[in-house]
Amino acid sequence: MARSGVRTTVKVRIKAEVITTRKRRRLEQITGRDTRTIKQYLKVIYHNEEQLVNKKKGKKKVSKAKLDHLTLTTYKKSKLPNRLTVRHDLKKNFPRRSQNEFQECRENAVAIYHGQQASNSAPAKNPPLKKIPRTQLAHSKRFILTCSPSNSIARWWVGIRDSLDTKKNRTHKHEKLWLPLACSPYHEHSLHQGKIQALEVLYYPKKKEWWVHFILLHVPDKYFSSRPPAVLGIDLGINKRAVSALLTPKGTINRHEIRFWSDKTRKKLLKEKERKITELQKILAKTSLSVNKRKSLLHQLKQLRKRERTEYKLTDHNYVNKLVKYILSVGKRYDLYVVVGFPFHIRKSHFRGNFHPRSRKSIHKWNYRRVVELLKFKLSLHGWEEHRVLAISESWTSSYCSRCGSYHTIRPNQPTFICNTCGYNLNADLNGAKNIAKRLIKYVLQPKYNSIKDQVSGKFFPLSSFRVFPVLSQWLQTKQSHLLTPGAGVSA
């Protein structure tokens, strides 16, 4: 049985400025014909929904076999009856297109239809006017990616099948349309990270550029470890991006494995961009501005917000990369499970009038879901299974003591946590990270349900996936019934 992997996309620009006019025209003809074919398929699906679409469990699914019966004729020397006439004959409209190319266009049209149904968009009888790319599969040998280091124009070239140049001489011979690629060392490294499954040729009208999207399948080695189990609890934050605590079979926190993740340099850059945006908003609030001046300021504000969003994404990628590097180093010594506290309730509680405006603004700009998704994705590229990186509810983890489980606690300030019962004094975020890790152990060793739910993906993982956890039972010597709170992310 083939193992499933992770699919990634590598986007490379085509050097359209160095290719000939004939090649550029031929590229436009190929992509234009692909778009027209996919639109024809979409029209057939929209106008024959009752015949083609099956409803199962509230979802609409297109029958591809029935779609072929409506669009493609067959001429085979077999005992099976041939289809000499169909209601919508696409071979008549596109005579120089092969059967495999029709199948690729059909797959794209069906995927577009399913995507529109999933997004609950209004069904349109006429598909969009923009160019729709066709996904060309690698196993059918319809494109070739080669490297020519001695070529002065481009180092990497892609050759796609030019089916418009069909020569009928008992056999069909298709030439290749060779396109130079603007490949950087980053692209070369990314293309070697997996096996190329397919490609798409796209045109961006705003940039007036042609791009190739390579779809790669990355099948990592299966994660296996004979080392002692451990749980790494991660508490996400804003000022401190994350705090991690490692729970090992020894039953005590290893001080050398406590990590506080923050980036002061990028934080200053983000504050500077926020200050500039605030200044522009104050100027725009004035009513005495001319129309041209207002348009100019609005354009500047739009550009600043775009740069701010980009900076936020770069910041997330930067510290998630550091976090992944640390997790991989710990994974060499332990059979590691990573659990992240997911604050899915925090934005609902920070509504207008409930908290300080500055605090509420920082909460609503906090991209905690993107951080968790990046962490799960980057670890999956290194062969980590899904159940080894979980996102669970962090509700009340910062309110009780991680040593004795008491709720009689105080926080004199934001980073300080003091327990009035046992006198435990430590960083509040570190206390939350310990409780998050202990909560996962609680779910496994003192279960109320037979599965654990991941809050980000929504998947349920059976308790049998965590068979090594009994070694960590010393962390639950105090019978803390509050560790398993209602709505904490488990389900039957």
C-alpha positions as CSV (number, residue, x, y, z in Angstrom):
1,M,0.0,0.0,0.0
2,A,1.4,3.4,-1.1
3,R,2.1,5.8,1.7
4,S,0.5,9.3,1.5
5,G,2.8,12.3,1.6
6,V,2.7,16.0,1.8
7,R,2.1,18.0,-1.4
8,T,3.9,21.3,-1.8
9,T,3.9,23.9,-4.7
10,V,7.1,25.5,-6.1
11,K,6.3,28.6,-8.2
12,V,8.9,29.6,-10.8
13,R,8.6,32.5,-13.3
14,I,9.0,31.9,-17.0
15,K,11.5,34.2,-18.7
16,A,9.0,35.5,-21.2
17,E,11.3,38.4,-22.1
18,V,13.8,36.0,-23.8
19,I,11.5,33.7,-25.7
20,T,10.5,34.3,-29.3
21,T,7.2,35.8,-30.4
22,R,6.2,32.5,-32.0
23,K,6.7,30.6,-28.7
24,R,4.8,33.3,-26.7
25,R,1.9,33.1,-29.2
26,R,1.9,29.3,-29.0
27,L,1.9,29.4,-25.2
28,E,-1.1,31.7,-25.3
29,Q,-2.8,29.3,-27.7
30,I,-2.2,26.2,-25.5
31,T,-3.4,27.9,-22.3
32,G,-6.3,29.5,-24.1
33,R,-7.5,26.2,-25.5
34,D,-7.1,24.6,-22.0
35,T,-9.3,27.4,-20.6
36,R,-12.0,26.9,-23.2
37,T,-12.1,23.1,-22.7
38,I,-12.5,23.5,-18.9
39,K,-15.2,26.0,-19.4
40,Q,-17.0,23.7,-21.8
41,Y,-16.8,20.9,-19.1
42,L,-18.2,23.4,-16.5
43,K,-21.1,24.4,-18.7
44,V,-22.0,20.7,-19.2
45,I,-21.9,20.1,-15.5
46,Y,-24.0,23.1,-14.7
47,H,-26.7,22.4,-17.3
48,N,-26.9,18.6,-16.4
49,E,-26.6,18.7,-12.6
50,E,-29.6,16.5,-12.1
51,Q,-28.0,13.7,-14.2
52,L,-24.4,14.1,-13.2
53,V,-24.4,15.1,-9.6
54,N,-25.0,12.6,-6.8
55,K,-25.8,13.8,-3.3
56,K,-24.3,11.8,-0.5
57,K,-24.2,12.9,3.2
58,G,-25.2,16.4,2.1
59,K,-22.3,16.8,-0.4
60,K,-22.6,17.0,-4.1
61,K,-20.2,14.8,-6.1
62,V,-19.9,14.7,-9.9
63,S,-19.9,11.3,-11.6
64,K,-16.9,11.4,-14.0
65,A,-18.1,8.3,-15.9
66,K,-21.5,9.9,-16.6
67,L,-19.7,13.1,-17.7
68,D,-17.6,11.2,-20.2
69,H,-20.8,9.6,-21.6
70,L,-22.1,13.1,-22.3
71,T,-18.9,14.7,-23.8
72,L,-16.5,12.1,-25.3
73,T,-17.1,9.6,-28.1
74,T,-15.3,6.2,-28.2
75,Y,-14.0,4.2,-31.1
76,K,-12.5,0.9,-29.8
77,K,-12.1,-2.5,-31.4
78,S,-13.7,-4.4,-28.6
79,K,-16.9,-6.3,-27.7
80,L,-18.2,-3.3,-25.8
81,P,-20.5,-0.9,-27.6
82,N,-18.9,2.3,-28.9
83,R,-20.3,5.8,-28.3
84,L,-20.5,7.2,-31.8
85,T,-22.6,10.2,-30.9
86,V,-22.8,12.1,-27.6
87,R,-24.9,15.1,-26.6
88,H,-21.9,17.5,-26.2
89,D,-19.1,16.3,-28.5
90,L,-15.9,18.0,-27.2
91,K,-13.7,16.1,-29.7
92,K,-15.5,17.8,-32.5
93,N,-14.8,21.2,-31.0
94,F,-11.2,20.4,-30.1
95,P,-10.0,17.8,-32.7
96,R,-6.3,18.0,-32.0
97,R,-6.6,17.3,-28.2
98,S,-5.7,13.9,-26.9
99,Q,-7.8,11.7,-24.6
100,N,-5.4,12.3,-21.7
101,E,-5.6,16.0,-22.1
102,F,-9.4,15.8,-22.0
103,Q,-9.2,13.8,-18.8
104,E,-6.9,16.5,-17.2
105,C,-9.3,19.2,-18.2
106,R,-12.2,17.2,-16.8
107,E,-10.4,16.8,-13.5
108,N,-9.8,20.5,-13.2
109,A,-13.5,21.3,-14.1
110,V,-14.8,18.8,-11.5
111,A,-12.4,20.3,-8.8
112,I,-13.6,23.8,-9.6
113,Y,-17.3,22.7,-9.3
114,H,-16.6,21.0,-6.0
115,G,-14.8,24.0,-4.7
116,Q,-17.7,26.3,-5.5
117,Q,-20.1,24.0,-3.8
118,A,-17.9,23.8,-0.7
119,S,-17.7,27.6,-0.5
120,N,-21.5,27.9,-0.8
121,S,-21.1,30.3,-3.7
122,A,-24.0,30.8,-6.0
123,P,-24.0,28.4,-8.9
124,A,-23.2,30.3,-12.1
125,K,-24.2,28.9,-15.4
126,N,-21.3,30.7,-17.1
127,P,-17.9,30.1,-15.6
128,P,-15.4,32.9,-14.9
129,L,-13.7,34.7,-17.8
130,K,-10.2,34.4,-16.5
131,K,-7.7,31.8,-17.7
132,I,-8.0,28.5,-16.0
133,P,-4.8,26.4,-15.9
134,R,-4.8,22.7,-16.7
135,T,-3.0,20.4,-14.3
136,Q,-0.5,18.4,-16.5
137,L,0.5,15.1,-14.9
138,A,4.1,13.9,-14.8
139,H,3.5,10.2,-15.2
140,S,1.9,10.8,-18.7
141,K,5.2,12.4,-19.9
142,R,3.5,15.5,-21.1
143,F,6.3,17.7,-19.8
144,I,10.0,17.5,-19.2
145,L,12.2,19.4,-16.7
146,T,15.8,19.6,-17.7
147,C,19.0,21.4,-16.5
148,S,21.5,22.8,-18.9
149,P,24.3,24.5,-17.0
150,S,26.1,25.7,-20.1
151,N,23.1,27.5,-21.6
152,S,23.5,31.3,-21.3
153,I,19.8,32.1,-21.5
154,A,18.6,29.9,-18.6
155,R,19.9,27.0,-16.5
156,W,16.5,25.3,-16.1
157,W,14.1,24.6,-19.0
158,V,10.6,23.0,-19.0
159,G,9.2,21.4,-22.1
160,I,5.4,21.0,-22.3
161,R,3.6,19.0,-25.0
162,D,2.6,21.1,-27.9
163,S,-0.4,19.2,-29.1
164,L,-1.3,21.9,-31.6
165,D,1.6,20.6,-33.7
166,T,0.1,17.2,-34.4
167,K,1.5,15.3,-37.3
168,K,-0.7,12.5,-38.6
169,N,1.5,9.9,-40.1
170,R,-0.1,6.7,-38.8
171,T,1.1,7.9,-35.4
172,H,0.7,11.1,-33.4
173,K,3.9,12.9,-32.7
174,H,3.9,15.9,-30.5
175,E,6.7,18.4,-30.3
176,K,7.8,20.1,-27.0
177,L,7.5,23.8,-26.4
178,W,10.6,24.7,-24.4
179,L,10.3,27.5,-21.9
180,P,13.2,29.0,-19.9
181,L,12.7,29.3,-16.2
182,A,14.1,32.0,-13.8
183,C,15.3,29.4,-11.2
184,S,17.2,30.7,-8.2
185,P,19.1,28.4,-5.7
186,Y,16.0,28.4,-3.5
187,H,13.9,27.0,-6.3
188,E,16.5,24.4,-7.2
189,H,16.7,23.3,-3.5
190,S,12.9,23.2,-3.3
191,L,12.5,21.1,-6.5
192,H,14.9,18.5,-5.1
193,Q,12.8,18.1,-1.9
194,G,10.2,15.9,-3.4
195,K,9.0,14.1,-6.6
196,I,7.3,16.3,-9.2
197,Q,3.7,15.1,-9.7
198,A,2.3,17.7,-12.0
199,L,2.6,21.3,-13.2
200,E,0.3,24.2,-14.1
201,V,1.1,27.1,-16.4
202,L,-0.5,30.4,-15.2
203,Y,-0.7,33.9,-16.5
204,Y,-0.9,36.8,-14.0
205,P,-2.5,39.7,-15.9
206,K,-1.6,42.3,-13.3
207,K,2.1,41.5,-13.4
208,K,1.9,40.5,-17.1
209,E,4.0,37.5,-16.3
210,W,3.9,33.7,-17.0
211,W,4.6,31.3,-14.1
212,V,4.9,27.6,-13.8
213,H,3.6,25.9,-10.6
214,F,5.3,22.6,-9.9
215,I,3.3,20.3,-7.6
216,L,5.6,18.1,-5.6
217,L,4.9,15.0,-3.4
218,H,7.1,14.8,-0.4
219,V,7.0,11.3,1.2
220,P,9.1,11.5,4.4
221,D,10.5,8.5,6.2
222,K,8.2,7.0,8.7
223,Y,8.8,8.3,12.2
224,F,10.0,5.6,14.6
225,S,11.8,5.8,17.9
226,S,12.8,3.4,20.6
227,R,13.8,6.3,23.0
228,P,12.0,7.2,26.2
229,P,8.7,9.1,25.7
230,A,8.3,12.8,26.5
231,V,5.7,15.5,25.9
232,L,6.7,19.1,24.9
233,G,4.0,21.6,26.0
234,I,4.0,24.9,24.1
235,D,2.1,28.0,25.3
236,L,1.7,30.6,22.6
237,G,1.8,34.3,23.4
238,I,2.1,37.8,21.9
239,N,5.0,39.4,23.8
240,K,6.8,36.1,24.1
241,R,5.9,34.2,21.0
242,A,6.0,30.8,22.7
243,V,7.2,29.1,25.9
244,S,8.0,25.4,25.9
245,A,8.4,22.9,28.7
246,L,9.5,19.3,28.4
247,L,7.9,16.6,30.5
248,T,10.0,13.5,30.7
249,P,9.6,10.1,32.6
250,K,11.8,11.5,35.5
251,G,8.8,13.5,36.7
252,T,10.7,16.8,37.1
253,I,11.2,19.7,34.8
254,N,14.6,19.8,33.1
255,R,15.6,23.5,33.4
256,H,18.0,23.1,30.5
257,E,15.0,22.3,28.2
258,I,12.9,25.4,29.1
259,R,12.7,27.8,26.1
260,F,11.3,31.3,25.7
261,W,10.8,32.3,22.0
262,S,10.8,35.9,21.1
263,D,12.1,38.2,18.4
264,K,12.8,41.8,19.6
265,T,14.2,43.1,16.3
266,R,11.1,42.2,14.3
267,K,8.9,43.4,17.1
268,K,10.4,46.9,16.8
269,L,9.9,46.8,13.0
270,L,6.2,45.9,13.5
271,K,5.7,48.7,16.1
272,E,7.3,51.2,13.7
273,K,4.9,50.2,10.9
274,E,1.9,50.4,13.3
275,R,3.0,53.9,14.3
276,K,3.1,55.0,10.6
277,I,-0.3,53.5,10.0
278,T,-1.8,55.3,13.0
279,E,-0.3,58.6,11.9
280,L,-1.8,58.2,8.4
281,Q,-5.2,57.3,9.8
282,K,-5.2,60.4,12.0
283,I,-4.4,62.6,8.9
284,L,-7.2,60.9,6.9
285,A,-9.7,61.6,9.7
286,K,-9.4,65.3,8.9
287,T,-12.2,66.7,6.7
288,S,-10.1,69.5,5.1
289,L,-8.2,67.2,2.7
290,S,-8.4,67.6,-1.0
291,V,-9.6,64.6,-3.2
292,N,-6.1,64.0,-4.7
293,K,-4.4,64.3,-1.4
294,R,-6.8,61.8,0.2
295,K,-6.3,59.3,-2.7
296,S,-2.6,59.6,-2.3
297,L,-2.7,58.9,1.4
298,L,-5.1,56.0,1.0
299,H,-2.7,54.4,-1.5
300,Q,0.2,54.9,1.0
301,L,-2.0,53.3,3.8
302,K,-2.8,50.3,1.6
303,Q,0.9,49.8,0.8
304,L,1.8,50.0,4.5
305,R,-0.8,47.5,5.5
306,K,0.4,45.1,2.8
307,R,4.0,45.4,4.1
308,E,2.8,44.9,7.7
309,R,1.0,41.7,6.7
310,T,4.1,40.5,4.9
311,E,6.2,41.3,8.0
312,Y,3.8,39.3,10.2
313,K,4.1,36.3,8.0
314,L,7.9,36.5,7.9
315,T,8.0,36.8,11.7
316,D,5.9,33.7,12.1
317,H,8.0,31.7,9.6
318,N,11.2,32.8,11.3
319,Y,10.4,31.7,14.8
320,V,8.5,28.5,13.7
321,N,11.7,27.5,11.9
322,K,13.6,28.0,15.1
323,L,11.0,26.0,17.1
324,V,11.1,23.2,14.6
325,K,14.9,23.0,14.8
326,Y,14.7,22.7,18.6
327,I,11.9,20.1,18.4
328,L,14.0,18.0,16.0
329,S,17.0,18.2,18.3
330,V,14.9,17.0,21.3
331,G,13.3,14.3,19.1
332,K,16.8,12.7,18.7
333,R,16.9,12.0,22.5
334,Y,13.2,11.3,23.2
335,D,10.1,9.7,21.7
336,L,8.6,13.1,21.5
337,Y,5.0,14.3,21.4
338,V,4.3,18.0,20.8
339,V,1.1,19.6,22.2
340,V,0.3,23.3,21.5
341,G,-2.3,25.3,23.5
342,F,-4.9,26.6,21.1
343,P,-6.7,29.7,22.3
344,F,-9.7,29.4,20.1
345,H,-11.9,31.3,22.6
346,I,-9.7,34.3,23.2
347,R,-11.1,36.6,20.4
348,K,-14.7,36.0,21.5
349,S,-13.8,37.2,25.0
350,H,-12.0,40.3,23.8
351,F,-14.9,42.2,22.4
352,R,-15.4,46.0,22.2
353,G,-15.7,47.5,25.7
354,N,-14.5,44.4,27.6
355,F,-10.7,45.0,27.5
356,H,-8.3,47.8,26.9
357,P,-8.3,48.9,23.2
358,R,-4.5,48.3,22.8
359,S,-4.8,44.8,24.3
360,R,-7.8,44.0,22.1
361,K,-6.0,45.2,19.0
362,S,-3.0,43.0,19.6
363,I,-5.2,40.0,20.3
364,H,-7.1,40.4,17.0
365,K,-3.8,40.7,15.1
366,W,-2.4,37.6,16.7
367,N,-2.2,34.8,14.0
368,Y,-2.1,31.8,16.4
369,R,-3.8,29.5,13.9
370,R,-1.2,30.2,11.2
371,V,1.6,29.4,13.7
372,V,0.1,26.0,14.6
373,E,-0.6,25.1,11.0
374,L,3.0,26.1,10.0
375,L,4.4,24.0,12.9
376,K,2.4,20.9,11.9
377,F,3.3,21.3,8.3
378,K,7.0,21.8,8.7
379,L,7.2,18.9,11.1
380,S,5.3,16.7,8.7
381,L,8.0,17.4,6.1
382,H,10.5,15.7,8.5
383,G,8.3,12.6,8.8
384,W,6.3,13.4,11.9
385,E,3.0,11.7,12.1
386,E,-0.2,13.8,12.6
387,H,-1.0,12.5,16.1
388,R,2.5,13.5,17.4
389,V,1.7,17.3,16.9
390,L,-1.6,18.2,18.5
391,A,-3.4,21.4,19.2
392,I,-5.7,21.2,22.3
393,S,-7.7,23.7,24.3
394,E,-5.6,25.9,26.6
395,S,-8.6,27.0,28.7
396,W,-7.8,27.6,32.4
397,T,-4.2,26.3,32.0
398,S,-2.9,29.7,33.3
399,S,-5.3,29.8,36.3
400,Y,-4.2,26.7,38.3
401,C,-0.9,25.5,39.7
402,S,1.1,23.0,37.6
403,R,2.6,21.5,40.8
404,C,-0.4,20.9,43.1
405,G,-3.4,21.8,40.9
406,S,-4.8,24.5,43.2
407,Y,-6.9,27.4,42.0
408,H,-5.8,29.6,44.9
409,T,-3.3,31.5,42.8
410,I,-2.4,35.1,42.1
411,R,-0.6,37.0,39.3
412,P,0.9,40.2,40.7
413,N,1.8,41.1,37.1
414,Q,1.6,39.5,33.7
415,P,4.7,37.3,33.8
416,T,4.5,36.2,37.4
417,F,2.5,33.3,38.8
418,I,2.3,32.5,42.6
419,C,0.4,29.6,44.2
420,N,-1.0,30.4,47.6
421,T,-1.4,26.7,48.5
422,C,2.1,25.3,47.9
423,G,4.1,28.5,47.4
424,Y,5.1,27.6,43.8
425,N,6.5,30.7,42.1
426,L,7.4,30.7,38.4
427,N,6.8,32.4,35.1
428,A,3.1,32.4,34.2
429,D,3.6,31.3,30.6
430,L,5.9,28.4,31.7
431,N,3.2,27.3,34.2
432,G,0.7,27.3,31.3
433,A,3.1,25.2,29.1
434,K,3.4,22.6,31.8
435,N,-0.3,22.4,32.3
436,I,-0.9,22.1,28.5
437,A,1.5,19.1,28.4
438,K,0.0,17.5,31.5
439,R,-3.5,17.9,30.0
440,L,-2.6,15.7,27.1
441,I,-1.2,13.0,29.5
442,K,-4.5,13.3,31.4
443,Y,-6.5,12.7,28.3
444,V,-4.6,9.5,27.6
445,L,-4.2,8.0,31.1
446,Q,-7.5,9.1,32.7
447,P,-9.7,9.2,29.6
448,K,-13.4,10.1,29.5
449,Y,-13.6,9.4,25.7
450,N,-11.9,7.0,23.3
451,S,-10.3,9.6,21.1
452,I,-8.5,13.0,21.2
453,K,-9.5,15.8,18.9
454,D,-7.0,18.2,17.2
455,Q,-8.5,21.7,17.4
456,V,-6.9,22.9,14.2
457,S,-7.5,20.0,11.7
458,G,-10.6,18.7,13.4
459,K,-9.3,15.1,13.2
460,F,-9.8,12.5,16.0
461,F,-7.0,10.3,17.0
462,P,-7.6,7.0,19.0
463,L,-6.0,6.5,22.4
464,S,-4.1,3.5,20.9
465,S,-1.8,6.0,19.2
466,F,-0.4,7.1,22.6
467,R,0.6,3.6,24.0
468,V,3.8,4.9,25.5
469,F,2.2,7.4,27.8
470,P,1.9,5.1,30.9
471,V,5.6,5.8,31.5
472,L,4.6,9.4,32.2
473,S,2.0,8.6,34.8
474,Q,4.1,10.1,37.7
475,W,3.0,13.5,36.3
476,L,-0.5,12.7,37.5
477,Q,0.1,11.7,41.1
478,T,-2.1,14.5,42.3
479,K,-5.6,13.5,41.2
480,Q,-6.4,16.7,39.4
481,S,-10.0,16.4,38.0
482,H,-9.9,19.9,36.6
483,L,-7.3,19.0,34.0
484,L,-10.1,17.6,31.9
485,T,-12.5,20.5,31.5
486,P,-15.7,20.5,29.4
487,G,-15.0,21.5,25.8
488,A,-11.3,20.8,26.2
489,G,-11.0,19.1,22.8
490,V,-11.9,15.4,23.3
491,S,-14.8,13.6,21.9
492,A,-16.2,10.1,21.7
